[in-house]
Amino acid sequence: MKLHMLLHDTLAGTFRIGPGQLQSLDNIHWTAAGARVSAAWHETPDPVKLRHWLDACLPENGTREPFEARAIALKLALPGVIDGPIDTLWGNTDAEYPGAIRFVRDDEPEAQSAKAGYGRLSDTTIGRRLHEAWEIANRSAKGPGRTYRQRRSSLSGARGKLGLTLGDDGRWLGAEGTALNTWIAKREDNPKHEGEAGVESICQRTLALLGIPAARTFARVFVGEQAVLSERSDRYVEAASGTVRPRHQEEFCQACGWPGLLKYDEFGDSGPQWEDAYALLARHAADPEFEHAKLTRILAACWALGHNDLHRRNLGFTHNGPDEPFGLRIAPMYDTSSAIGLRVTGTLEMAVGIARQRAFHRIGPAQWLEHARAAGQDREAVLEIVSRTLADLPEALAAAREDALEEDENRRQQAVDRRVEAMLAYLAKRHQGWKTELDRMRAIGARGLKGAPDAAAERTQRVHGKRLDRADPQHR
């Protein structure tokens, strides 16, 4: 059976698949569009990297083929569900599936209808589907919704996701047929993470106020179901026709050709490190210096906020369009939150550490200096970016909270307020500790910290001083 891979609806490659797995990856027929699919094998297609890339391209918990989600849905029997699980599962696939890449089998019609359009969804329907998604993902291991060929259904973890589109009148729509959605709705109601939807919304707003491109994010309640809504960065609306089009985007693991299962540093240095992201941008970014400064500030902000889920699949890279020269840029941030204020046991750690150090409280100027050395960045410039980020964050966080109070809906607003107050106190402590340690290192004449920044540092600081979303319509 052949599987055709399309990039922006242009045939990029054809290969064979066997039952439940990909085969003959070293014998792919590539077209000219195939060279633009991935940074990992932009120069020479690599069958091993391609396998990892394809795994990451599909829903994150392992449903191998996008059309398989509908087959799963047809096999499920959920008593008492009015809509049935088909729309729920298919909507989740749309929420997870990267926009520009599409697969077509040659032995059966496409899973989606050729008709394209949008249907209005009531809050009741959205709430019901979010609850269905949660139920399916959390069924017992023996239940049909939990496993299918030893894999979960096409649902992300224990929080189902749905694709939605915001209509011109401010109401929510659902894509039908081959139409594409522009927003993702996630059910967020874990009692261990009270107020998570509101905190994520505030953290995303904070990044935007710092000048870091970040997906628009809101907290909403749909008939009792708490959700967080994020605008997709791998979609755009074509100006001439008003049609929603896909934009090609890769995750960090995917772009480096590493298995998506290695998204965390739970077992040591098990995947690509941040210096690999800098190297990727150095090779393929249209403006490497600008993207390097952006990446440094992203890492500094996530460290300072206590964001413990910046893993290798939560950092993305968007590709230039098909009519532009090949080039990457960091995608707008999404899923940014904070573990500060949660009732957790053990040490709070980053998903991928700074200079191999994951514990938040053990990361200081020395670790950022080592990070700069490993990534090939000017050390004074990196320290300046971190210092400025720490100084700017409290005001940005406070302003983001005020904006969210007017626009968000939270079932547990008190939990959101409590966690934000904890974050502000944490930031003050983190900033003071940073200044004390940096002054101490400078006082003892730590190597490389004396005197004014060199020319390379000054160039990086000039780039850093500009708004990071300047002249970048993809990231507005």
C-alpha positions as CSV (number, residue, x, y, z in Angstrom):
1,M,0.0,0.0,0.0
2,K,1.4,3.4,-1.0
3,L,1.2,6.5,1.2
4,H,1.6,9.9,-0.6
5,M,2.9,12.8,1.5
6,L,1.7,16.2,0.5
7,L,3.3,19.5,1.5
8,H,1.0,22.5,1.0
9,D,-1.1,20.2,-1.1
10,T,1.9,19.5,-3.4
11,L,3.2,16.0,-3.7
12,A,6.5,15.7,-1.7
13,G,7.1,12.0,-1.6
14,T,5.7,8.5,-2.0
15,F,6.6,5.4,0.1
16,R,5.0,2.1,1.1
17,I,3.5,1.2,4.4
18,G,2.8,-2.1,5.9
19,P,0.1,-3.1,8.5
20,G,0.5,-0.5,11.3
21,Q,4.0,0.6,10.4
22,L,6.1,2.3,7.8
23,Q,8.3,0.3,5.5
24,S,11.0,0.8,2.9
25,L,11.9,4.3,4.1
26,D,15.2,4.1,2.2
27,N,13.4,3.8,-1.1
28,I,11.2,6.9,-1.2
29,H,10.4,8.7,-4.4
30,W,10.9,12.4,-3.7
31,T,9.7,15.3,-5.6
32,A,11.2,18.8,-5.6
33,A,8.8,19.8,-2.8
34,G,10.3,17.1,-0.6
35,A,13.5,19.1,-0.1
36,R,11.5,21.6,1.9
37,V,9.8,19.2,4.3
38,S,12.4,19.1,7.1
39,A,15.5,20.8,8.4
40,A,16.7,17.4,9.6
41,W,17.2,16.0,6.1
42,H,17.2,19.1,4.0
43,E,20.4,18.2,2.3
44,T,20.3,14.4,2.2
45,P,17.1,12.4,3.1
46,D,17.9,10.1,6.0
47,P,15.6,7.1,6.5
48,V,16.1,6.9,10.3
49,K,15.5,10.6,10.8
50,L,12.5,10.3,8.5
51,R,10.9,7.6,10.6
52,H,11.3,9.8,13.7
53,W,10.0,12.8,11.8
54,L,6.9,10.9,10.7
55,D,6.2,9.6,14.2
56,A,6.3,13.2,15.5
57,C,4.1,14.4,12.6
58,L,1.2,12.4,13.8
59,P,-0.7,12.7,17.1
60,E,1.6,12.8,20.0
61,N,0.4,9.7,21.8
62,G,1.1,7.3,18.9
63,T,-1.8,6.9,16.5
64,R,0.3,5.9,13.5
65,E,-1.8,7.2,10.7
66,P,-4.2,10.2,10.7
67,F,-6.9,8.3,8.8
68,E,-6.7,5.6,11.5
69,A,-8.5,7.9,14.0
70,R,-11.8,7.5,12.1
71,A,-11.4,3.7,12.1
72,I,-10.9,3.9,15.9
73,A,-13.9,6.1,16.3
74,L,-16.1,3.6,14.3
75,K,-15.1,0.8,16.6
76,L,-15.9,2.7,19.8
77,A,-19.2,2.2,21.6
78,L,-19.8,4.9,24.2
79,P,-23.3,4.5,25.7
80,G,-25.2,7.7,26.4
81,V,-23.1,9.9,24.1
82,I,-25.4,12.0,21.9
83,D,-22.9,13.1,19.2
84,G,-20.9,9.9,19.3
85,P,-17.1,9.9,19.5
86,I,-16.3,10.3,15.8
87,D,-16.4,14.1,15.8
88,T,-14.5,14.2,19.1
89,L,-11.7,11.9,17.9
90,W,-11.5,13.5,14.4
91,G,-11.5,16.9,15.9
92,N,-8.6,15.9,18.2
93,T,-6.6,14.6,15.3
94,D,-7.1,18.0,13.6
95,A,-5.9,19.7,16.8
96,E,-2.7,17.6,16.9
97,Y,-1.9,17.2,13.3
98,P,0.7,19.6,11.9
99,G,-1.0,21.7,9.3
100,A,1.2,21.7,6.2
101,I,1.8,17.9,5.9
102,R,-1.0,15.7,4.7
103,F,-1.0,12.0,3.9
104,V,-3.2,10.3,1.2
105,R,-3.5,6.5,0.7
106,D,-3.9,5.3,-2.9
107,D,-6.1,2.3,-1.9
108,E,-9.1,4.1,-0.5
109,P,-10.7,7.5,-0.6
110,E,-9.5,10.2,1.8
111,A,-10.9,10.0,5.3
112,Q,-12.4,13.5,5.1
113,S,-15.1,14.6,2.7
114,A,-14.1,16.8,-0.2
115,K,-16.6,19.3,1.0
116,A,-15.0,22.2,3.0
117,G,-16.9,24.5,5.3
118,Y,-17.6,25.5,8.9
119,G,-20.5,24.7,11.2
120,R,-21.5,26.7,14.2
121,L,-20.9,24.9,17.5
122,S,-22.8,25.8,20.7
123,D,-21.1,26.1,24.0
124,T,-23.1,23.0,25.0
125,T,-21.7,21.0,22.1
126,I,-18.1,22.1,22.7
127,G,-18.4,21.3,26.4
128,R,-19.9,17.9,25.7
129,R,-17.1,17.0,23.2
130,L,-14.4,18.2,25.6
131,H,-15.9,15.9,28.2
132,E,-16.1,13.0,25.8
133,A,-12.5,13.5,24.9
134,W,-11.5,13.4,28.5
135,E,-13.6,10.3,29.1
136,I,-12.2,8.4,26.2
137,A,-8.6,9.2,27.2
138,N,-9.2,8.2,30.8
139,R,-11.0,4.9,30.3
140,S,-9.6,1.8,31.9
141,A,-6.9,-0.1,30.1
142,K,-9.5,-2.7,29.1
143,G,-11.8,-0.2,27.6
144,P,-12.1,0.3,23.8
145,G,-11.4,4.0,24.1
146,R,-8.1,3.5,25.9
147,T,-6.2,1.1,23.6
148,Y,-6.3,0.2,19.9
149,R,-3.5,-2.1,18.7
150,Q,-1.8,-1.4,22.0
151,R,-2.0,2.4,21.5
152,R,-4.2,5.1,22.8
153,S,-6.9,6.6,20.6
154,S,-6.0,9.8,18.9
155,L,-6.2,11.9,22.1
156,S,-3.5,13.9,23.8
157,G,-2.7,12.5,27.2
158,A,-5.6,12.7,29.6
159,R,-6.9,16.0,28.2
160,G,-8.8,15.8,24.9
161,K,-8.2,18.5,22.4
162,L,-10.6,19.9,19.8
163,G,-10.0,22.0,16.8
164,L,-12.1,25.2,16.6
165,T,-12.4,28.3,14.5
166,L,-13.3,31.8,15.7
167,G,-16.0,33.3,13.5
168,D,-16.3,36.9,12.5
169,D,-19.1,37.4,15.0
170,G,-17.0,36.0,17.8
171,R,-18.7,32.6,18.0
172,W,-17.0,29.3,17.7
173,L,-17.2,27.1,14.6
174,G,-16.0,23.6,13.7
175,A,-14.2,22.7,10.5
176,E,-16.0,20.3,8.2
177,G,-14.6,18.2,5.4
178,T,-11.2,19.5,4.2
179,A,-11.5,22.8,6.0
180,L,-8.9,23.7,8.6
181,N,-9.4,25.0,12.1
182,T,-7.4,27.9,13.5
183,W,-7.7,27.3,17.3
184,I,-7.1,24.5,19.7
185,A,-9.3,23.9,22.7
186,K,-7.8,21.8,25.6
187,R,-9.8,20.6,28.6
188,E,-8.0,21.8,31.7
189,D,-9.6,20.6,34.9
190,N,-6.9,18.6,36.9
191,P,-7.5,19.1,40.6
192,K,-3.8,18.9,41.2
193,H,-3.3,21.9,38.9
194,E,-6.1,24.2,40.0
195,G,-6.4,27.3,37.9
196,E,-4.2,25.9,35.2
197,A,-6.1,27.4,32.2
198,G,-6.0,30.8,33.7
199,V,-2.3,30.6,34.6
200,E,-1.4,29.4,31.1
201,S,-3.4,32.3,29.6
202,I,-1.5,34.8,31.8
203,C,1.9,33.3,31.1
204,Q,1.2,33.4,27.3
205,R,0.2,37.0,27.6
206,T,3.3,37.7,29.7
207,L,5.6,36.4,26.9
208,A,3.8,38.6,24.4
209,L,4.3,41.7,26.6
210,L,8.1,40.8,26.7
211,G,8.2,40.9,22.9
212,I,8.3,37.1,22.5
213,P,6.0,35.8,19.8
214,A,3.3,33.8,21.7
215,A,0.0,32.3,20.5
216,R,-3.1,34.2,21.6
217,T,-4.5,32.3,24.5
218,F,-7.7,32.6,26.6
219,A,-9.4,30.7,29.4
220,R,-13.0,29.7,28.8
221,V,-15.8,27.7,30.4
222,F,-18.1,25.7,28.2
223,V,-21.1,24.5,30.2
224,G,-19.0,23.7,33.2
225,E,-16.0,22.4,31.3
226,Q,-12.9,24.5,31.9
227,A,-10.8,24.9,28.8
228,V,-7.8,26.9,27.5
229,L,-8.0,28.1,23.9
230,S,-4.8,28.8,21.8
231,E,-4.6,30.2,18.3
232,R,-2.6,28.0,15.9
233,S,0.6,29.2,14.5
234,D,0.6,26.7,11.7
235,R,-2.5,28.2,10.1
236,Y,-3.0,31.5,8.3
237,V,-5.9,33.1,6.4
238,E,-5.2,33.7,2.7
239,A,-5.9,37.4,2.0
240,A,-7.3,37.0,-1.5
241,S,-9.8,34.2,-0.8
242,G,-10.2,34.2,3.0
243,T,-9.4,30.4,3.0
244,V,-7.5,29.0,5.9
245,R,-4.2,27.5,4.7
246,P,-1.6,25.4,6.5
247,R,1.9,26.7,7.4
248,H,4.7,24.2,7.7
249,Q,5.9,23.8,11.2
250,E,8.2,21.3,12.9
251,E,8.9,20.5,16.5
252,F,12.4,20.5,18.0
253,C,12.8,16.7,18.1
254,Q,11.3,16.5,14.6
255,A,13.5,19.1,13.1
256,C,16.6,17.4,14.5
257,G,15.4,13.9,13.4
258,W,15.2,12.5,16.9
259,P,12.4,10.3,18.3
260,G,9.5,12.2,19.8
261,L,9.6,10.0,22.9
262,L,12.8,11.8,23.9
263,K,11.0,15.1,24.5
264,Y,12.0,15.2,28.2
265,D,15.4,14.9,29.9
266,E,14.1,12.3,32.4
267,F,17.0,9.9,31.8
268,G,20.0,12.2,31.4
269,D,20.9,13.8,28.1
270,S,18.6,11.6,26.1
271,G,17.8,14.0,23.2
272,P,19.0,17.1,21.4
273,Q,20.0,19.9,23.8
274,W,19.5,23.6,23.5
275,E,22.8,24.1,21.7
276,D,21.4,21.9,18.9
277,A,18.6,24.3,18.5
278,Y,21.1,27.2,18.1
279,A,23.0,25.1,15.6
280,L,19.9,24.3,13.7
281,L,19.0,28.0,13.5
282,A,22.6,28.9,12.5
283,R,22.4,26.5,9.5
284,H,18.8,27.2,8.4
285,A,17.3,30.4,9.8
286,A,16.9,33.3,7.5
287,D,18.2,35.6,10.3
288,P,20.3,33.4,12.7
289,E,21.4,36.2,14.9
290,F,17.9,37.5,15.5
291,E,16.6,33.9,16.1
292,H,19.4,33.2,18.5
293,A,18.6,36.2,20.6
294,K,14.9,35.2,20.6
295,L,15.7,31.7,21.7
296,T,17.9,32.9,24.6
297,R,15.1,35.2,25.8
298,I,12.5,32.4,25.5
299,L,14.7,30.1,27.7
300,A,15.4,32.9,30.2
301,A,11.7,33.7,30.5
302,C,10.6,30.1,30.9
303,W,13.3,29.5,33.6
304,A,12.3,32.7,35.5
305,L,8.6,31.9,35.3
306,G,9.1,28.3,36.6
307,H,7.8,26.8,33.4
308,N,8.6,23.1,33.8
309,D,7.1,21.8,30.5
310,L,9.2,23.4,27.8
311,H,10.1,20.1,26.3
312,R,11.4,19.3,22.8
313,R,7.9,19.1,21.4
314,N,6.7,22.4,22.8
315,L,9.4,24.3,20.9
316,G,8.5,24.7,17.2
317,F,10.1,26.0,14.0
318,T,8.1,27.4,11.2
319,H,9.3,27.2,7.6
320,N,9.1,30.0,5.1
321,G,6.3,29.7,2.5
322,P,6.6,27.8,-0.7
323,D,7.4,30.9,-2.7
324,E,10.2,32.1,-0.3
325,P,13.8,30.9,0.1
326,F,14.3,27.9,2.5
327,G,14.5,29.2,6.0
328,L,13.4,28.6,9.6
329,R,12.2,30.8,12.5
330,I,11.1,29.9,16.0
331,A,7.3,29.4,16.1
332,P,5.2,31.4,18.5
333,M,5.3,29.9,22.0
334,Y,2.3,27.9,23.3
335,D,1.5,25.8,26.3
336,T,3.6,28.1,28.5
337,S,2.6,27.9,32.2
338,S,4.3,27.8,35.6
339,A,4.7,25.2,38.3
340,I,5.2,27.9,41.0
341,G,2.4,27.8,43.6
342,L,1.4,24.2,42.9
343,R,1.4,21.7,45.7
344,V,4.2,19.4,44.4
345,T,6.7,17.2,46.0
346,G,10.4,17.1,45.2
347,T,12.5,19.6,43.3
348,L,11.0,21.7,40.5
349,E,12.9,21.0,37.3
350,M,12.9,22.2,33.7
351,A,12.0,19.6,31.1
352,V,15.3,20.3,29.3
353,G,17.9,22.0,31.5
354,I,20.3,24.9,31.1
355,A,23.8,23.5,30.7
356,R,22.5,20.1,31.7
357,Q,21.2,21.5,35.0
358,R,17.4,21.1,35.4
359,A,16.6,22.2,39.0
360,F,15.3,25.8,38.8
361,H,17.0,27.0,42.0
362,R,20.4,25.6,40.9
363,I,20.5,27.6,37.6
364,G,22.4,30.8,37.9
365,P,25.0,32.9,36.1
366,A,27.5,30.1,36.0
367,Q,25.1,27.8,34.2
368,W,24.1,30.5,31.8
369,L,27.7,31.1,31.0
370,E,28.2,27.4,30.3
371,H,25.0,27.5,28.2
372,A,26.4,30.4,26.1
373,R,29.8,28.6,25.6
374,A,28.1,25.3,24.5
375,A,25.7,27.2,22.2
376,G,28.5,29.4,20.6
377,Q,26.9,32.6,21.9
378,D,28.6,35.6,23.3
379,R,28.6,35.2,27.1
380,E,28.1,38.9,28.0
381,A,25.2,39.1,25.6
382,V,23.5,36.1,27.1
383,L,23.9,37.5,30.6
384,E,22.5,40.8,29.5
385,I,19.4,39.1,28.0
386,V,18.8,37.1,31.1
387,S,19.2,40.1,33.3
388,R,16.9,42.2,31.3
389,T,14.3,39.4,31.1
390,L,14.4,39.1,34.9
391,A,14.0,42.8,35.3
392,D,11.1,43.1,32.9
393,L,9.1,40.0,34.0
394,P,7.3,41.3,37.1
395,E,5.7,44.3,35.4
396,A,4.8,42.2,32.3
397,L,3.2,39.5,34.6
398,A,1.2,42.0,36.5
399,A,0.0,43.6,33.3
400,A,-0.9,40.2,31.8
401,R,-3.0,39.4,34.9
402,E,-4.9,42.6,34.6
403,D,-5.7,41.9,31.0
404,A,-6.8,38.4,31.7
405,L,-9.2,39.5,34.5
406,E,-11.2,41.3,31.8
407,E,-11.1,38.6,29.1
408,D,-10.8,35.2,30.7
409,E,-13.3,32.9,32.3
410,N,-12.1,30.7,35.2
411,R,-14.1,28.3,37.4
412,R,-11.4,28.7,40.1
413,Q,-10.3,32.3,39.9
414,Q,-9.0,32.2,43.5
415,A,-6.6,29.5,42.5
416,V,-5.4,31.5,39.6
417,D,-4.8,34.6,41.8
418,R,-3.0,32.5,44.4
419,R,-0.6,31.0,41.9
420,V,0.1,34.4,40.2
421,E,0.9,36.0,43.6
422,A,3.3,33.1,44.2
423,M,4.9,33.6,40.8
424,L,5.5,37.3,41.5
425,A,7.1,36.5,44.9
426,Y,9.2,33.9,43.2
427,L,10.3,36.3,40.5
428,A,11.4,38.9,43.0
429,K,13.5,36.3,44.8
430,R,14.9,34.9,41.6
431,H,15.9,38.4,40.4
432,Q,17.6,39.3,43.7
433,G,19.5,36.1,43.8
434,W,20.7,36.6,40.2
435,K,22.0,40.1,40.9
436,T,23.8,39.0,44.1
437,E,25.5,36.0,42.4
438,L,26.4,38.0,39.3
439,D,27.9,40.8,41.4
440,R,29.8,38.3,43.4
441,M,31.3,36.7,40.2
442,R,32.2,40.1,38.8
443,A,33.8,41.1,42.1
444,I,36.1,38.2,42.1
445,G,37.0,38.7,38.5
446,A,35.4,35.6,37.0
447,R,37.0,34.9,33.7
448,G,35.2,36.6,30.7
449,L,33.1,38.9,32.9
450,K,35.5,41.9,33.2
451,G,35.2,45.0,31.1
452,A,32.7,46.0,28.4
453,P,31.0,43.5,26.1
454,D,32.9,42.7,22.9
455,A,31.7,43.6,19.4
456,A,29.8,40.3,19.0
457,A,27.9,41.0,22.3
458,E,27.1,44.5,21.2
459,R,25.6,43.2,17.9
460,T,23.5,40.6,19.8
461,Q,22.3,43.3,22.2
462,R,21.2,45.5,19.4
463,V,19.2,42.7,17.9
464,H,17.8,41.9,21.3
465,G,16.7,45.5,21.8
466,K,14.3,45.4,18.8
467,R,10.8,43.9,19.2
468,L,11.2,40.2,18.5
469,D,8.0,40.1,16.4
470,R,9.1,43.0,14.2
471,A,8.2,42.7,10.5
472,D,7.1,39.2,11.0
473,P,3.5,38.7,9.8
474,Q,3.6,35.0,10.7
475,H,4.1,35.8,14.4
476,R,1.7,38.7,14.9
